Amino acid sequence: VGKCQAIVADGISIGHPCCGIFRCTEPLPNNQHLFCLMHDDLHKICHVVGCEEPVVVKETVADGKAICKRGKGCVLPMHQAMEKKKFAKGKAAFILKDRYKTEVFIVPL
């Protein structure tokens, strides 16, 4: 009989969070980061594979303070649409809209 190892996963991810660069062993500053501190500048590059353009930075002013929010896509419309779709899936209204389209409603007479 061979060796057997069992794993337990939460269904979302397997393993510990690691840098997005292949074979980089540096730890992430926190679980929300994609890159370690050594590769932190890559957060400023479009996250679409093969694109080297800088990401879009949106500035808003709230209570007299300028707030900069860095996106994950560049100025290309296709990459902006990909980012918008990714974040829309996290919203409950997106799921409800899809369910509404697929449901068949029977209207009583």
C-alpha positions in Angstrom: 0.0 0.0 0.0 1.4 3.4 -1.0 1.6 6.6 1.0 -1.6 8.7 1.2 -2.0 12.3 2.2 -5.3 14.1 2.9 -5.9 17.8 2.5 -8.7 20.0 3.7 -9.7 23.1 1.7 -12.3 25.8 2.0 -13.2 25.4 -1.7 -11.7 28.8 -2.6 -8.0 28.3 -2.4 -5.5 25.6 -1.7 -2.2 26.4 0.0 -0.9 29.6 1.5 -0.9 33.0 -0.2 2.2 33.5 -2.2 3.7 36.1 -4.7 2.3 36.1 -8.2 5.8 35.7 -9.7 6.5 32.1 -10.4 8.8 30.5 -7.8 9.1 33.6 -5.6 9.3 32.5 -2.0 8.9 35.9 -0.4 5.9 36.3 1.9 3.1 38.7 1.0 2.6 41.9 3.2 -1.0 40.7 3.7 -3.5 38.2 2.2 -5.0 40.8 -0.2 -1.8 41.6 -2.0 -0.9 39.8 -5.2 2.8 40.5 -5.1 5.5 40.5 -2.3 7.4 43.6 -1.4 10.2 42.8 -3.8 7.8 42.7 -6.7 5.4 45.4 -5.4 5.9 47.6 -8.5 4.0 45.0 -10.6 0.8 46.2 -8.9 1.2 49.3 -11.1 1.2 47.2 -14.3 -2.1 45.9 -16.0 -3.0 42.6 -14.6 -4.1 41.1 -18.0 -1.5 38.6 -19.1 0.7 39.9 -21.8 -0.2 43.6 -21.3 2.6 45.9 -20.0 0.6 49.2 -19.8 0.3 51.1 -16.5 -3.0 50.7 -14.5 -5.6 53.4 -14.3 -5.5 55.5 -11.1 -8.8 57.2 -10.2 -8.7 60.2 -8.0 -11.7 61.4 -6.0 -12.0 64.1 -3.4 -14.0 63.3 -0.2 -14.1 65.7 2.8 -11.3 67.8 1.3 -9.0 64.8 1.0 -7.7 63.4 -2.3 -8.2 59.6 -2.4 -6.3 57.7 -5.1 -7.7 54.3 -6.0 -5.6 52.1 -8.3 -7.4 49.7 -10.6 -6.1 46.5 -12.0 -6.6 47.3 -15.7 -5.0 49.7 -18.1 -6.8 52.3 -20.3 -7.7 49.7 -23.0 -11.6 49.4 -23.1 -11.4 45.6 -23.2 -9.3 45.5 -20.1 -11.5 48.0 -18.3 -14.5 45.8 -19.2 -12.8 42.7 -17.8 -12.1 44.5 -14.5 -15.7 45.8 -14.3 -17.1 42.4 -15.0 -14.8 40.8 -12.3 -16.0 43.3 -9.6 -19.7 43.1 -10.7 -19.7 39.3 -10.0 -19.1 40.1 -6.3 -22.3 42.1 -6.1 -25.5 40.5 -5.1 -27.5 42.4 -7.8 -25.4 40.7 -10.5 -26.5 37.3 -9.3 -30.1 38.3 -8.9 -30.2 39.8 -12.4 -28.9 36.5 -13.9 -31.4 34.5 -11.9 -34.2 36.8 -13.1 -33.2 36.2 -16.7 -33.3 32.4 -16.3 -36.6 32.2 -14.2 -39.9 31.5 -15.9 -42.7 33.5 -14.3 -46.2 32.2 -14.4 -48.7 35.0 -14.2 -52.1 34.0 -12.7 -55.2 35.0 -14.6 
